[in-house]
Amino acid sequence: MDAVAAARATSAVSSIPRDQDGPVFRAPWEAQAFAMALTLHDRGVFTWPEWAAALADQIKRAQAAGDPDTGETYYQHWLATLEHLVAAKGVTTPETLHRYRDAWDHAADRTPHGQPIVLTAKDFG
């Protein structure tokens, strides 16, 4: 991950969990979601103020629905915000996002624990 880009993001989006060295992640997927947001920002899909507002809205909706706001769900909100923004910006459609989510779920279900999950064409069927 580009350290300069990560530093820009952590200063622009104040809610990012971090320590003195930068962003911290509980699982690899969180770092991957963070990196996707950096890449989409760098490509001009959204600005950091736009991202921060969308993330804040997502967290408020989750809290209103009962999220305990312990910090453990932060990157779930991050991912939901990514999905919302890429669909709103026309990068993809909600239907395509659901199609791929279902395919990844299928791939995960058929993958033995501890093995890498590999998405194949049959996961879309």
C-alpha positions as CSV (number, residue, x, y, z in Angstrom):
1,M,0.0,0.0,0.0
2,D,1.3,3.4,-0.9
3,A,2.3,5.0,2.4
4,V,1.9,8.6,1.1
5,A,-1.6,7.8,-0.1
6,A,-2.5,6.1,3.2
7,A,-1.2,9.2,5.1
8,R,-3.3,11.5,3.0
9,A,-6.4,9.4,3.5
10,T,-5.9,9.1,7.3
11,S,-5.6,12.9,7.6
12,A,-8.6,13.5,5.3
13,V,-10.9,11.0,6.8
14,S,-10.5,11.4,10.6
15,S,-12.5,8.3,11.6
16,I,-10.0,5.8,10.2
17,P,-8.7,3.4,12.9
18,R,-5.0,4.1,13.3
19,D,-2.0,4.0,15.5
20,Q,1.2,6.1,15.4
21,D,2.3,4.3,12.2
22,G,-0.9,4.8,10.2
23,P,-4.1,2.8,9.5
24,V,-4.7,-0.4,11.4
25,F,-6.7,-3.4,10.2
26,R,-8.2,-6.4,11.9
27,A,-8.2,-8.6,8.8
28,P,-6.7,-8.5,5.3
29,W,-10.0,-7.7,3.6
30,E,-10.1,-4.4,5.6
31,A,-6.7,-3.4,4.2
32,Q,-8.0,-4.4,0.7
33,A,-11.1,-2.3,1.1
34,F,-9.0,0.6,2.3
35,A,-6.7,0.2,-0.7
36,M,-9.7,0.1,-3.1
37,A,-10.9,3.4,-1.7
38,L,-7.4,5.0,-2.1
39,T,-7.3,3.8,-5.7
40,L,-10.8,5.0,-6.5
41,H,-10.0,8.4,-5.0
42,D,-6.8,8.6,-6.9
43,R,-8.7,7.9,-10.1
44,G,-11.1,10.8,-9.4
45,V,-14.2,8.7,-8.6
46,F,-14.8,10.7,-5.4
47,T,-13.2,13.4,-3.3
48,W,-12.2,12.8,0.3
49,P,-14.8,15.2,1.6
50,E,-17.4,13.3,-0.5
51,W,-16.1,10.0,0.9
52,A,-16.1,11.2,4.5
53,A,-19.7,12.5,4.2
54,A,-20.9,9.2,2.6
55,L,-19.1,7.1,5.3
56,A,-20.6,9.2,8.1
57,D,-24.1,8.7,6.6
58,Q,-23.5,5.0,6.3
59,I,-22.4,4.8,10.0
60,K,-25.3,6.9,11.1
61,R,-27.7,4.6,9.3
62,A,-26.1,1.5,10.8
63,Q,-26.2,3.0,14.3
64,A,-29.9,3.9,13.8
65,A,-30.5,0.2,12.9
66,G,-28.8,-1.0,16.1
67,D,-25.0,-1.1,15.3
68,P,-23.3,-0.9,18.7
69,D,-20.5,1.3,17.3
70,T,-17.7,-0.5,19.1
71,G,-15.3,0.0,16.2
72,E,-15.4,-3.7,15.2
73,T,-17.8,-2.9,12.3
74,Y,-16.0,0.1,10.9
75,Y,-14.7,-1.5,7.8
76,Q,-18.0,-3.2,7.1
77,H,-19.3,0.4,6.9
78,W,-16.3,1.3,4.7
79,L,-17.2,-1.5,2.3
80,A,-20.9,-0.6,2.2
81,T,-19.8,3.0,1.5
82,L,-17.6,1.8,-1.4
83,E,-20.4,-0.2,-2.8
84,H,-22.8,2.8,-2.6
85,L,-20.5,5.3,-4.1
86,V,-19.3,3.1,-7.1
87,A,-23.0,2.4,-7.9
88,A,-24.0,6.1,-7.4
89,K,-21.1,7.2,-9.7
90,G,-22.0,4.7,-12.4
91,V,-18.8,2.7,-12.0
92,T,-20.9,-0.4,-11.7
93,T,-24.5,-1.3,-10.9
94,P,-26.0,-2.6,-7.7
95,E,-27.0,-5.7,-9.6
96,T,-23.4,-6.4,-10.6
97,L,-22.3,-5.9,-7.0
98,H,-24.9,-8.4,-5.8
99,R,-23.9,-10.9,-8.5
100,Y,-20.3,-10.8,-7.4
101,R,-21.1,-10.9,-3.7
102,D,-23.2,-14.0,-4.4
103,A,-20.4,-15.6,-6.4
104,W,-17.8,-14.9,-3.7
105,D,-20.2,-16.4,-1.1
106,H,-20.5,-19.5,-3.3
107,A,-16.7,-19.7,-3.7
108,A,-16.2,-19.3,0.1
109,D,-18.7,-22.0,0.8
110,R,-16.9,-24.6,-1.4
111,T,-13.4,-23.7,-0.2
112,P,-11.9,-25.7,2.6
113,H,-11.0,-23.7,5.7
114,G,-7.5,-22.3,5.5
115,Q,-7.3,-22.4,1.7
116,P,-7.4,-19.4,-0.5
117,I,-10.7,-18.6,-2.0
118,V,-10.6,-18.7,-5.8
119,L,-13.5,-17.2,-7.8
120,T,-14.4,-19.2,-10.9
121,A,-17.0,-19.0,-13.7
122,K,-19.1,-21.7,-12.0
123,D,-19.5,-19.5,-8.9
124,F,-21.7,-17.2,-11.0
125,G,-24.1,-20.0,-11.9
